[in-house]
Amino acid sequence: MMYTGEWSWAGQIGHLSAIVSLVAAALASIAYTKANPFILAPEHAIWKRIGRISFYVQTSAVFLIFFLLLYLIHQHRFEYHYVWKHSSKSLEFKYLLASIWEGQEGSFLLWLLMQGVLGLILIRTAKIWESPVMSIVSFAQFCLSTMIIGLSIFGWKLGSSPFLLLRDSGVLDNAPALHIDFDPSLPLLPNYLDKITDGNDLNPLLQNYWMVIHPPVLFLGFASTLIPFAFAMAGVIHRRYMDWVKPVQPWALFSSAVLGVGIMMGGMWAYESLTFGGYWAWDPVENASLVPWLIGVAGLHTLLIYRHSGQALMSTIVFFVLTFLFILYSTFLTRSGILGETSVHAFTGSGMNIQLLALIAVFLLPAAGWIWIRQKEFPRVQTEENLSAREFWMYIGSLLFFLSAILIIGQTSLPVFNKIFGTTIAPPEDVEFSYNSVQIYIAILLALLTAVTYYLKYKQTPRALFWKRLLVPLGISVVLAAGFIVFIGIHYTAKGPGFQAALWVSAICSLFSVVANASYIWIGIKGNLAKSGGAIAHVGFALTLLGIVVTSSNKQVISQNNNGFATPLGKGENPRENLTLVQGVPAEMGRYTLTYETDSTHPKKKLWFYRVRFKSKDGKEEFVLEPNAFVNYKGNKGLMANPDAKHYWDHDVFTYVTSLPDPEAKEDTTSFRNQNVKAGDTIYYGKGFITIGDSRRIDSVPEELFGKGGRVVELPIRVNRRTGESITISLKSAWASSQWMPLPDTLQADGMVLQLQEQKEDGSLILGVKESDTLLKYVTLKAFHYPYIRFLWFGIWLTAVGLLISTRRRMLQWLQESKP
Amino acid sequence: MKKTQLALLIGIAACIGVLLSFLRTTSTYDTIETARKKPGQFVHVMAKLDKSQPIEYDALNNPNYLRFAAVDSLGARMYVQYNNAKPENLEMSDRLVLKGRYRDSIFLCQEIQTKCPSKYKEEEAKGMKHPGEVPLPNIKP
């Protein structure tokens, strides 16, 4: 069967490139393994050359696949399943780019791409370590390439290709319109493609600039964890237990910086653009990326210990290996569908569970094996630790990071535990508290350790010097802490005084750590910026902790429902966190008066913007927020809301839509209730009463419009609302061409339409009243007050900046020292 | 390495302790029948929206009151009360995870997780039409 209009060449190039990527990666891995630089042999140079060329070919193939896929998405080639499923013609270019990594195949591709770029940098900078490290990197490239190869081997599906044709994907099998004679059992029409006019689109929740930048950064972070792993394993395999320390240091720092920023961007995305009501919810998906970061940071510190004291080699190797393995484990968790019930992120199985598990196994088993074989000969330093030595407390800190990671992943892995042991244990009632109640104590200890450890020296510290140098920062901290206690404080009481006390202590310890580390830049490093990366990162980290504690404990729901439309709440009817605003009717919310003014729509999409004016009761503050929502997007009933926030330096006011009238249920079925009225009458309606004024008859109307004997009757009425306000309107009706033509008047706030039906011969009037809720335009909101959220973001940025300063310094050092 | 080993041991012990106490706070997955048998106890109930019963939600009168009926795979039915806004995709969900307590012949729900029909391959291959995805959008007749 021939189908017209398909670009089959693109798929052929794509498939071929995937195979090239797979084969070249395997070849590179083998060649680099043969090019062992630690044994003198003449053929090494050739193997190294083959390794390099293969890696270049492999990376080029990945780039080709990536840009080919981007081109197909850009050209809307819907004959490709991936293009059809993840994009549409209405998407802007940035979202077409984002479409690439919406799906499983594309995100593996992104990962491959990032790993390839890092590999190219390694070739230029790793010097003697190039071959041993690149053989592992190439092996990882090989493994990831299998994920996008899309081959069937003896009925086993290996990977999933982004170049699968739509007609081969099964999607069209049940669409009669596309088949010959409208019979799905017959082949597709040769010109079926002409009938597919648009794609399935990028999930509207993901149509957001965060979707454009968060995944590339996160995947760069994922890819970067491979490098310390590769160095550690290369060191172990080649028995070079000390030599790998210097070249790995910049990579470990870089990895922590990028992965940290990637995770933060996920948090910012959740906070700013999704309606999760916060930046972190201890969701399994979030945890799965945090855990490798925590372990990586632990490894970073034990590496320093090892470099300075010769201790903690085993811990360093284990931490770096686990960092990468937990990246693979998180890949398994998030893509296998095993999280099912426990995550808000809509994950579904990709049918590649065995391959994903195998991915972990091919790294875990050899790594564990090599470490086991070699550990007997690891160099060990037999010294009694000194409690005043920096390395001792750094080690404790690293252990705490590791402990924190193990606890988080342990709790997160409940669904895996259930799967293995066949149990049906469900998460606890308050999932977030089950993490917070433990992690808060680790946070306190880490804040204290980061505060004082810089003031200790390696080996041992004279007690007097320690206290002398710490005196000034302690003094400043006491003053700031007093200020914090008086002016800010912790207002979270829901979990009892014990937890509240822990929050207080952690906030104050974090504050101390901010001050102590900032001071150390002058006290310890004399303001040398190039050397202060560590201290800056510590300031950032402590600021992050402070931000987390203060923001989370002092977050307030300000949309507490107390407006006139709410019925009295029964016992236990909490939370009352949603507030309904009727268009044009001001409502009170906390310290604000809110008015839902109007709405507007996106020119191209079914995206609605709701304009809500916030006015503080003291009149000092006024702003407009425009939360938006996709309503019944592409036939999907329901709404998908995006929040809007007003940012102040010290807090955010944040709101999103939680409910809207159903636009399809808008048909107004009520009819007018007619009654005879005369001047001075009072008529009651649902939300008040109406008084009738004196009518006025206007006869001087143009005959060509109103016909013979045409006239207009005007009736002023006063609408008195129960709320106390009243308005006067004038109803009009025209007698034209021998019939009455009333002009309806809609009173939004009252949910009422009034019209003067007619004036009878005797001069009496007939007033039509229609009351219906469907007339009302309203929007239901949830709103929060987030204090000091910017400190949190700034803290993470600062951590990354500090880490990157150190990365640069250590890389330059390595390049200098490794010069032949 | 005496002190660090001690720290390591304490760490491991703390880890085990915390994880064990975490297991004590976990809850259970229940059917409607078994949830009824433990009134007042926090449970997770897997159920479906009972579309034969009306969904009571009027954001104008009270945006924090939702009441609907849920049925589980064993055919049992219960009424669910949720004091929050109606989840955006309640009607189109094919499965609900209801977290809360059964009390006084009603399930007081604290959190609802809606599971929308899967978009992925297995179903597609069977050619199922599912409301979560526009079955075949944008096809000219």
Interface residues (C-beta under 8 A of the other chain):
Chain A: K85 S169 G170 V171 L172 D173 N174 A175 A177 L178 P184 D194 K195 I196 T197 D198 G199 N200 Q311 A312 E341 V344 A346 T348 G349 S350 G351 E384 E385 L387 F392 Y395 I396 L399 L400 F402 L403 I406 L407 G410 Q411 L414 T424 I425 A426 P427 P428 E429 S434 V438 N561 F565 A566 T567 L569 G572 E573 N574 P575 R576 E577 N578 L579 T580 V582 K634 G635 N636 K637 G638 L639 M640 A641 T658 S659 L660 P661 D773 L776 Y778 T780 K782
Chain B: M1 K2 K3 T4 A7 L8 G11 A14 C15 V18 L19 F22 L23 T25 T26 S27 T28 Y29 F42 V43 H44 M46 Y57 D58 A59 L60 N61 N62 P63 N64 Y65 N83 N84 A85 K86 E88 N89 L90 E91 M92 V97 K99 L108 Q110 Q113 K115 C116 S118 K119 Y120 K121 E122 E124 A125 K126 G127 M128 K129 P131 G132 E133 V134 P135 L136 P137 N138 I139 K140 P141
